[in-house]
Amino acid sequence: MHELSLCESLLESIEDAAKREGFTQVRRIVLDIGPFAGVEISALRFGFDAVSQGTLTEGAVLEIHEGQGAAWCFECSQTVPIQDRLDVCPLCGSGQLQPSQGMEMRVKELEVL
C-alpha cells in the first residue's frame, strides 16, 4: 500500500511548511489528485487517519478533489479530455494518445492555525 508512504510524505511536507510559516495546527487539507496518479482514494484516507495521530494534522479534514485527465493525440494534434488511459481520441478516434494531465497529486490548500 504505497498510499501510506504518500501520507507520510504529505505529513513531512506539512511539518516543513509549519516550521517555515509558524503554524501549529492544520484544520483542513485540500488535495488535487488526477485519475492517472495511481492513488486509491479510500486507502489514502485510511493512511492519512493513521499517520496524522498525534501530529499537527490530527483531526484535520482531508478534502480530495479528483481531477480530469487529458492526452495529446498524435493523429489530430489536439489535447483532448480522457477518463481512462485506454480511451480513444474523441475527435478522430485514434488510439495513439499520450496522457498529458491527470498524473498529479498536489496540495492545493491548507487551513491552519
Phi and psi in radians as a Rosetta constraint file:
Dihedral C 1 N 2 CA 2 C 2 CIRCULARHARMONIC -1.302 0.35
Dihedral N 2 CA 2 C 2 N 3 CIRCULARHARMONIC -0.194 0.35
Dihedral C 2 N 3 CA 3 C 3 CIRCULARHARMONIC -1.076 0.35
Dihedral N 3 CA 3 C 3 N 4 CIRCULARHARMONIC -0.581 0.35
Dihedral C 3 N 4 CA 4 C 4 CIRCULARHARMONIC -1.112 0.35
Dihedral N 4 CA 4 C 4 N 5 CIRCULARHARMONIC -0.762 0.35
Dihedral C 4 N 5 CA 5 C 5 CIRCULARHARMONIC -1.179 0.35
Dihedral N 5 CA 5 C 5 N 6 CIRCULARHARMONIC -0.563 0.35
Dihedral C 5 N 6 CA 6 C 6 CIRCULARHARMONIC -1.101 0.35
Dihedral N 6 CA 6 C 6 N 7 CIRCULARHARMONIC -0.731 0.35
Dihedral C 6 N 7 CA 7 C 7 CIRCULARHARMONIC -1.134 0.35
Dihedral N 7 CA 7 C 7 N 8 CIRCULARHARMONIC -0.694 0.35
Dihedral C 7 N 8 CA 8 C 8 CIRCULARHARMONIC -1.122 0.35
Dihedral N 8 CA 8 C 8 N 9 CIRCULARHARMONIC -0.703 0.35
Dihedral C 8 N 9 CA 9 C 9 CIRCULARHARMONIC -1.160 0.35
Dihedral N 9 CA 9 C 9 N 10 CIRCULARHARMONIC -0.692 0.35
Dihedral C 9 N 10 CA 10 C 10 CIRCULARHARMONIC -1.060 0.35
Dihedral N 10 CA 10 C 10 N 11 CIRCULARHARMONIC -0.802 0.35
Dihedral C 10 N 11 CA 11 C 11 CIRCULARHARMONIC -1.082 0.35
Dihedral N 11 CA 11 C 11 N 12 CIRCULARHARMONIC -0.741 0.35
Dihedral C 11 N 12 CA 12 C 12 CIRCULARHARMONIC -1.048 0.35
Dihedral N 12 CA 12 C 12 N 13 CIRCULARHARMONIC -0.756 0.35
Dihedral C 12 N 13 CA 13 C 13 CIRCULARHARMONIC -1.101 0.35
Dihedral N 13 CA 13 C 13 N 14 CIRCULARHARMONIC -0.716 0.35
Dihedral C 13 N 14 CA 14 C 14 CIRCULARHARMONIC -1.190 0.35
Dihedral N 14 CA 14 C 14 N 15 CIRCULARHARMONIC -0.699 0.35
Dihedral C 14 N 15 CA 15 C 15 CIRCULARHARMONIC -1.120 0.35
Dihedral N 15 CA 15 C 15 N 16 CIRCULARHARMONIC -0.679 0.35
Dihedral C 15 N 16 CA 16 C 16 CIRCULARHARMONIC -1.094 0.35
Dihedral N 16 CA 16 C 16 N 17 CIRCULARHARMONIC -0.755 0.35
Dihedral C 16 N 17 CA 17 C 17 CIRCULARHARMONIC -1.117 0.35
Dihedral N 17 CA 17 C 17 N 18 CIRCULARHARMONIC -0.653 0.35
Dihedral C 17 N 18 CA 18 C 18 CIRCULARHARMONIC -1.109 0.35
Dihedral N 18 CA 18 C 18 N 19 CIRCULARHARMONIC -0.702 0.35
Dihedral C 18 N 19 CA 19 C 19 CIRCULARHARMONIC -1.124 0.35
Dihedral N 19 CA 19 C 19 N 20 CIRCULARHARMONIC -0.748 0.35
Dihedral C 19 N 20 CA 20 C 20 CIRCULARHARMONIC -1.193 0.35
Dihedral N 20 CA 20 C 20 N 21 CIRCULARHARMONIC -0.763 0.35
Dihedral C 20 N 21 CA 21 C 21 CIRCULARHARMONIC -1.708 0.35
Dihedral N 21 CA 21 C 21 N 22 CIRCULARHARMONIC -0.243 0.35
Dihedral C 21 N 22 CA 22 C 22 CIRCULARHARMONIC 1.428 0.35
Dihedral N 22 CA 22 C 22 N 23 CIRCULARHARMONIC 0.424 0.35
Dihedral C 22 N 23 CA 23 C 23 CIRCULARHARMONIC -1.672 0.35
Dihedral N 23 CA 23 C 23 N 24 CIRCULARHARMONIC 2.751 0.35
Dihedral C 23 N 24 CA 24 C 24 CIRCULARHARMONIC -2.111 0.35
Dihedral N 24 CA 24 C 24 N 25 CIRCULARHARMONIC -0.149 0.35
Dihedral C 24 N 25 CA 25 C 25 CIRCULARHARMONIC -2.594 0.35
Dihedral N 25 CA 25 C 25 N 26 CIRCULARHARMONIC 2.527 0.35
Dihedral C 25 N 26 CA 26 C 26 CIRCULARHARMONIC -1.990 0.35
Dihedral N 26 CA 26 C 26 N 27 CIRCULARHARMONIC 2.209 0.35
Dihedral C 26 N 27 CA 27 C 27 CIRCULARHARMONIC -1.673 0.35
Dihedral N 27 CA 27 C 27 N 28 CIRCULARHARMONIC -0.590 0.35
Dihedral C 27 N 28 CA 28 C 28 CIRCULARHARMONIC -2.619 0.35
Dihedral N 28 CA 28 C 28 N 29 CIRCULARHARMONIC 2.427 0.35
Dihedral C 28 N 29 CA 29 C 29 CIRCULARHARMONIC -2.183 0.35
Dihedral N 29 CA 29 C 29 N 30 CIRCULARHARMONIC 2.210 0.35
Dihedral C 29 N 30 CA 30 C 30 CIRCULARHARMONIC -1.943 0.35
Dihedral N 30 CA 30 C 30 N 31 CIRCULARHARMONIC 2.122 0.35
Dihedral C 30 N 31 CA 31 C 31 CIRCULARHARMONIC -1.969 0.35
Dihedral N 31 CA 31 C 31 N 32 CIRCULARHARMONIC 2.469 0.35
Dihedral C 31 N 32 CA 32 C 32 CIRCULARHARMONIC -1.801 0.35
Dihedral N 32 CA 32 C 32 N 33 CIRCULARHARMONIC 2.180 0.35
Dihedral C 32 N 33 CA 33 C 33 CIRCULARHARMONIC -2.268 0.35
Dihedral N 33 CA 33 C 33 N 34 CIRCULARHARMONIC 2.147 0.35
Dihedral C 33 N 34 CA 34 C 34 CIRCULARHARMONIC -1.349 0.35
Dihedral N 34 CA 34 C 34 N 35 CIRCULARHARMONIC 2.753 0.35
Dihedral C 34 N 35 CA 35 C 35 CIRCULARHARMONIC -1.182 0.35
Dihedral N 35 CA 35 C 35 N 36 CIRCULARHARMONIC -0.287 0.35
Dihedral C 35 N 36 CA 36 C 36 CIRCULARHARMONIC -1.881 0.35
Dihedral N 36 CA 36 C 36 N 37 CIRCULARHARMONIC 0.278 0.35
Dihedral C 36 N 37 CA 37 C 37 CIRCULARHARMONIC -1.311 0.35
Dihedral N 37 CA 37 C 37 N 38 CIRCULARHARMONIC -0.226 0.35
Dihedral C 37 N 38 CA 38 C 38 CIRCULARHARMONIC 1.279 0.35
Dihedral N 38 CA 38 C 38 N 39 CIRCULARHARMONIC 0.542 0.35
Dihedral C 38 N 39 CA 39 C 39 CIRCULARHARMONIC -1.970 0.35
Dihedral N 39 CA 39 C 39 N 40 CIRCULARHARMONIC 2.208 0.35
Dihedral C 39 N 40 CA 40 C 40 CIRCULARHARMONIC -1.509 0.35
Dihedral N 40 CA 40 C 40 N 41 CIRCULARHARMONIC 1.952 0.35
Dihedral C 40 N 41 CA 41 C 41 CIRCULARHARMONIC -1.031 0.35
Dihedral N 41 CA 41 C 41 N 42 CIRCULARHARMONIC -0.778 0.35
Dihedral C 41 N 42 CA 42 C 42 CIRCULARHARMONIC -1.144 0.35
Dihedral N 42 CA 42 C 42 N 43 CIRCULARHARMONIC -0.652 0.35
Dihedral C 42 N 43 CA 43 C 43 CIRCULARHARMONIC -1.191 0.35
Dihedral N 43 CA 43 C 43 N 44 CIRCULARHARMONIC -0.618 0.35
Dihedral C 43 N 44 CA 44 C 44 CIRCULARHARMONIC -1.127 0.35
Dihedral N 44 CA 44 C 44 N 45 CIRCULARHARMONIC -0.772 0.35
Dihedral C 44 N 45 CA 45 C 45 CIRCULARHARMONIC -1.064 0.35
Dihedral N 45 CA 45 C 45 N 46 CIRCULARHARMONIC -0.771 0.35
Dihedral C 45 N 46 CA 46 C 46 CIRCULARHARMONIC -1.075 0.35
Dihedral N 46 CA 46 C 46 N 47 CIRCULARHARMONIC -0.810 0.35
Dihedral C 46 N 47 CA 47 C 47 CIRCULARHARMONIC -1.104 0.35
Dihedral N 47 CA 47 C 47 N 48 CIRCULARHARMONIC -0.682 0.35
Dihedral C 47 N 48 CA 48 C 48 CIRCULARHARMONIC -1.105 0.35
Dihedral N 48 CA 48 C 48 N 49 CIRCULARHARMONIC -0.773 0.35
Dihedral C 48 N 49 CA 49 C 49 CIRCULARHARMONIC -1.024 0.35
Dihedral N 49 CA 49 C 49 N 50 CIRCULARHARMONIC -0.671 0.35
Dihedral C 49 N 50 CA 50 C 50 CIRCULARHARMONIC -1.226 0.35
Dihedral N 50 CA 50 C 50 N 51 CIRCULARHARMONIC -0.825 0.35
Dihedral C 50 N 51 CA 51 C 51 CIRCULARHARMONIC -1.381 0.35
Dihedral N 51 CA 51 C 51 N 52 CIRCULARHARMONIC -0.328 0.35
Dihedral C 51 N 52 CA 52 C 52 CIRCULARHARMONIC -1.422 0.35
Dihedral N 52 CA 52 C 52 N 53 CIRCULARHARMONIC -0.250 0.35
Dihedral C 52 N 53 CA 53 C 53 CIRCULARHARMONIC -1.010 0.35
Dihedral N 53 CA 53 C 53 N 54 CIRCULARHARMONIC 2.200 0.35
Dihedral C 53 N 54 CA 54 C 54 CIRCULARHARMONIC 1.341 0.35
Dihedral N 54 CA 54 C 54 N 55 CIRCULARHARMONIC 0.231 0.35
Dihedral C 54 N 55 CA 55 C 55 CIRCULARHARMONIC -2.060 0.35
Dihedral N 55 CA 55 C 55 N 56 CIRCULARHARMONIC 3.101 0.35
Dihedral C 55 N 56 CA 56 C 56 CIRCULARHARMONIC -1.188 0.35
Dihedral N 56 CA 56 C 56 N 57 CIRCULARHARMONIC -0.165 0.35
Dihedral C 56 N 57 CA 57 C 57 CIRCULARHARMONIC -1.735 0.35
Dihedral N 57 CA 57 C 57 N 58 CIRCULARHARMONIC 0.001 0.35
Dihedral C 57 N 58 CA 58 C 58 CIRCULARHARMONIC -1.039 0.35
Dihedral N 58 CA 58 C 58 N 59 CIRCULARHARMONIC 2.242 0.35
Dihedral C 58 N 59 CA 59 C 59 CIRCULARHARMONIC 1.467 0.35
Dihedral N 59 CA 59 C 59 N 60 CIRCULARHARMONIC -0.051 0.35
Dihedral C 59 N 60 CA 60 C 60 CIRCULARHARMONIC -1.218 0.35
Dihedral N 60 CA 60 C 60 N 61 CIRCULARHARMONIC 2.558 0.35
Dihedral C 60 N 61 CA 61 C 61 CIRCULARHARMONIC -1.418 0.35
Dihedral N 61 CA 61 C 61 N 62 CIRCULARHARMONIC 2.236 0.35
Dihedral C 61 N 62 CA 62 C 62 CIRCULARHARMONIC -1.766 0.35
Dihedral N 62 CA 62 C 62 N 63 CIRCULARHARMONIC 1.894 0.35
Dihedral C 62 N 63 CA 63 C 63 CIRCULARHARMONIC -1.827 0.35
Dihedral N 63 CA 63 C 63 N 64 CIRCULARHARMONIC 2.174 0.35
Dihedral C 63 N 64 CA 64 C 64 CIRCULARHARMONIC -2.054 0.35
Dihedral N 64 CA 64 C 64 N 65 CIRCULARHARMONIC 2.171 0.35
Dihedral C 64 N 65 CA 65 C 65 CIRCULARHARMONIC -1.835 0.35
Dihedral N 65 CA 65 C 65 N 66 CIRCULARHARMONIC 2.098 0.35
Dihedral C 65 N 66 CA 66 C 66 CIRCULARHARMONIC -1.547 0.35
Dihedral N 66 CA 66 C 66 N 67 CIRCULARHARMONIC 2.105 0.35
Dihedral C 66 N 67 CA 67 C 67 CIRCULARHARMONIC -1.390 0.35
Dihedral N 67 CA 67 C 67 N 68 CIRCULARHARMONIC -3.046 0.35
Dihedral C 67 N 68 CA 68 C 68 CIRCULARHARMONIC -1.894 0.35
Dihedral N 68 CA 68 C 68 N 69 CIRCULARHARMONIC 2.632 0.35
Dihedral C 68 N 69 CA 69 C 69 CIRCULARHARMONIC -1.653 0.35
Dihedral N 69 CA 69 C 69 N 70 CIRCULARHARMONIC 2.699 0.35
Dihedral C 69 N 70 CA 70 C 70 CIRCULARHARMONIC -2.554 0.35
Dihedral N 70 CA 70 C 70 N 71 CIRCULARHARMONIC 2.747 0.35
Dihedral C 70 N 71 CA 71 C 71 CIRCULARHARMONIC -2.562 0.35
Dihedral N 71 CA 71 C 71 N 72 CIRCULARHARMONIC 2.705 0.35
Dihedral C 71 N 72 CA 72 C 72 CIRCULARHARMONIC -1.605 0.35
Dihedral N 72 CA 72 C 72 N 73 CIRCULARHARMONIC 2.228 0.35
Dihedral C 72 N 73 CA 73 C 73 CIRCULARHARMONIC -1.610 0.35
Dihedral N 73 CA 73 C 73 N 74 CIRCULARHARMONIC 2.118 0.35
Dihedral C 73 N 74 CA 74 C 74 CIRCULARHARMONIC -1.227 0.35
Dihedral N 74 CA 74 C 74 N 75 CIRCULARHARMONIC -0.431 0.35
Dihedral C 74 N 75 CA 75 C 75 CIRCULARHARMONIC -1.370 0.35
Dihedral N 75 CA 75 C 75 N 76 CIRCULARHARMONIC -0.879 0.35
Dihedral C 75 N 76 CA 76 C 76 CIRCULARHARMONIC -1.848 0.35
Dihedral N 76 CA 76 C 76 N 77 CIRCULARHARMONIC 0.051 0.35
Dihedral C 76 N 77 CA 77 C 77 CIRCULARHARMONIC 0.968 0.35
Dihedral N 77 CA 77 C 77 N 78 CIRCULARHARMONIC 0.775 0.35
Dihedral C 77 N 78 CA 78 C 78 CIRCULARHARMONIC -2.239 0.35
Dihedral N 78 CA 78 C 78 N 79 CIRCULARHARMONIC 2.644 0.35
Dihedral C 78 N 79 CA 79 C 79 CIRCULARHARMONIC -1.578 0.35
Dihedral N 79 CA 79 C 79 N 80 CIRCULARHARMONIC 2.201 0.35
Dihedral C 79 N 80 CA 80 C 80 CIRCULARHARMONIC -2.238 0.35
Dihedral N 80 CA 80 C 80 N 81 CIRCULARHARMONIC 2.622 0.35
Dihedral C 80 N 81 CA 81 C 81 CIRCULARHARMONIC -1.309 0.35
Dihedral N 81 CA 81 C 81 N 82 CIRCULARHARMONIC 2.433 0.35
Dihedral C 81 N 82 CA 82 C 82 CIRCULARHARMONIC -2.413 0.35
Dihedral N 82 CA 82 C 82 N 83 CIRCULARHARMONIC 2.699 0.35
Dihedral C 82 N 83 CA 83 C 83 CIRCULARHARMONIC -1.883 0.35
Dihedral N 83 CA 83 C 83 N 84 CIRCULARHARMONIC -0.346 0.35
Dihedral C 83 N 84 CA 84 C 84 CIRCULARHARMONIC -2.423 0.35
Dihedral N 84 CA 84 C 84 N 85 CIRCULARHARMONIC 2.557 0.35
Dihedral C 84 N 85 CA 85 C 85 CIRCULARHARMONIC -1.084 0.35
Dihedral N 85 CA 85 C 85 N 86 CIRCULARHARMONIC -0.359 0.35
Dihedral C 85 N 86 CA 86 C 86 CIRCULARHARMONIC -1.660 0.35
Dihedral N 86 CA 86 C 86 N 87 CIRCULARHARMONIC 0.077 0.35
Dihedral C 86 N 87 CA 87 C 87 CIRCULARHARMONIC -1.074 0.35
Dihedral N 87 CA 87 C 87 N 88 CIRCULARHARMONIC 2.712 0.35
Dihedral C 87 N 88 CA 88 C 88 CIRCULARHARMONIC -1.743 0.35
Dihedral N 88 CA 88 C 88 N 89 CIRCULARHARMONIC 2.847 0.35
Dihedral C 88 N 89 CA 89 C 89 CIRCULARHARMONIC -1.092 0.35
Dihedral N 89 CA 89 C 89 N 90 CIRCULARHARMONIC 2.198 0.35
Dihedral C 89 N 90 CA 90 C 90 CIRCULARHARMONIC -1.258 0.35
Dihedral N 90 CA 90 C 90 N 91 CIRCULARHARMONIC -0.201 0.35
Dihedral C 90 N 91 CA 91 C 91 CIRCULARHARMONIC -1.604 0.35
Dihedral N 91 CA 91 C 91 N 92 CIRCULARHARMONIC -0.769 0.35
Dihedral C 91 N 92 CA 92 C 92 CIRCULARHARMONIC -2.134 0.35
Dihedral N 92 CA 92 C 92 N 93 CIRCULARHARMONIC -0.148 0.35
Dihedral C 92 N 93 CA 93 C 93 CIRCULARHARMONIC 1.470 0.35
Dihedral N 93 CA 93 C 93 N 94 CIRCULARHARMONIC 0.039 0.35
Dihedral C 93 N 94 CA 94 C 94 CIRCULARHARMONIC -1.205 0.35
Dihedral N 94 CA 94 C 94 N 95 CIRCULARHARMONIC 2.584 0.35
Dihedral C 94 N 95 CA 95 C 95 CIRCULARHARMONIC -1.716 0.35
Dihedral N 95 CA 95 C 95 N 96 CIRCULARHARMONIC 0.096 0.35
Dihedral C 95 N 96 CA 96 C 96 CIRCULARHARMONIC -1.624 0.35
Dihedral N 96 CA 96 C 96 N 97 CIRCULARHARMONIC 1.397 0.35
Dihedral C 96 N 97 CA 97 C 97 CIRCULARHARMONIC -2.066 0.35
Dihedral N 97 CA 97 C 97 N 98 CIRCULARHARMONIC 2.488 0.35
Dihedral C 97 N 98 CA 98 C 98 CIRCULARHARMONIC -2.018 0.35
Dihedral N 98 CA 98 C 98 N 99 CIRCULARHARMONIC 1.930 0.35
Dihedral C 98 N 99 CA 99 C 99 CIRCULARHARMONIC -0.955 0.35
Dihedral N 99 CA 99 C 99 N 100 CIRCULARHARMONIC 2.346 0.35
Dihedral C 99 N 100 CA 100 C 100 CIRCULARHARMONIC -2.180 0.35
Dihedral N 100 CA 100 C 100 N 101 CIRCULARHARMONIC -0.196 0.35
Dihedral C 100 N 101 CA 101 C 101 CIRCULARHARMONIC -2.616 0.35
Dihedral N 101 CA 101 C 101 N 102 CIRCULARHARMONIC 2.450 0.35
Dihedral C 101 N 102 CA 102 C 102 CIRCULARHARMONIC 2.083 0.35
Dihedral N 102 CA 102 C 102 N 103 CIRCULARHARMONIC 0.060 0.35
Dihedral C 102 N 103 CA 103 C 103 CIRCULARHARMONIC -1.702 0.35
Dihedral N 103 CA 103 C 103 N 104 CIRCULARHARMONIC -0.019 0.35
Dihedral C 103 N 104 CA 104 C 104 CIRCULARHARMONIC -1.540 0.35
Dihedral N 104 CA 104 C 104 N 105 CIRCULARHARMONIC 2.719 0.35
Dihedral C 104 N 105 CA 105 C 105 CIRCULARHARMONIC -2.434 0.35
Dihedral N 105 CA 105 C 105 N 106 CIRCULARHARMONIC 2.027 0.35
Dihedral C 105 N 106 CA 106 C 106 CIRCULARHARMONIC -2.459 0.35
Dihedral N 106 CA 106 C 106 N 107 CIRCULARHARMONIC 2.646 0.35
Dihedral C 106 N 107 CA 107 C 107 CIRCULARHARMONIC -1.388 0.35
Dihedral N 107 CA 107 C 107 N 108 CIRCULARHARMONIC 2.071 0.35
Dihedral C 107 N 108 CA 108 C 108 CIRCULARHARMONIC -1.610 0.35
Dihedral N 108 CA 108 C 108 N 109 CIRCULARHARMONIC -0.617 0.35
Dihedral C 108 N 109 CA 109 C 109 CIRCULARHARMONIC -2.728 0.35
Dihedral N 109 CA 109 C 109 N 110 CIRCULARHARMONIC 2.540 0.35
Dihedral C 109 N 110 CA 110 C 110 CIRCULARHARMONIC -2.230 0.35
Dihedral N 110 CA 110 C 110 N 111 CIRCULARHARMONIC 2.319 0.35
Dihedral C 110 N 111 CA 111 C 111 CIRCULARHARMONIC -1.865 0.35
Dihedral N 111 CA 111 C 111 N 112 CIRCULARHARMONIC 2.043 0.35
Dihedral C 111 N 112 CA 112 C 112 CIRCULARHARMONIC -2.228 0.35
Dihedral N 112 CA 112 C 112 N 113 CIRCULARHARMONIC 2.881 0.35
